[in-house]
Amino acid sequence: MNVKVIQKNKKAYFNYEILEELEVGMSLVGTEVKSVREGKCSFSDSYIVPKNGSLILIGFIIQPYSHGNIFNHQSDRKRVLLAHRQEIRKFTRKVNERGLTIVPLEIYLKGNLVKMKIALARGKNVRDKKEAIKERDMNRDTRRQLREINSY
């Protein structure tokens, strides 16, 4: 199926250790879908809370539609994520037992549907983040050196 990635949450990959991923749908109104298609959305400090057998997305900002009218949506409202009941129960159980968090990783269009990839995650400590930065810098340097060697 045709998949077009709108935006990735790079901070989530840096701040959290991703344990398990899940693809979910989103309950949106019409102007929100149009704004997402334009790429006017932001993951700034968004997270997901299990509540009453459903997953609620909090802090995810979808800017108002540029050609909207008085019926435009609120940009920072809470949104319901759509998933199978068993998957919601499994994620809820792991969040309650192990103290994990659910974070959004990316938003994309799959065909004409707006989908979101979410993940169970454990927060990294400062030492792990420093190691990730060091490893990324070393990889960049080695790629640069290989490129210089191959260019001769």
Secondary structure, 3 states (H helix, E strand, C coil): CCEEEEEECHHHHHHEEEEEEEEEEECCCHHHHHHHHCCCEECCCCEEEEECCEEEEECCEECCCCCCCCCCCCCCCCEEEECCHHHHHHHHHHHHHHCCEEEEEEEEEECCEEEEEEEEEEECCHHHHHHHHHHHHHHHHHHHHHHHHHHC
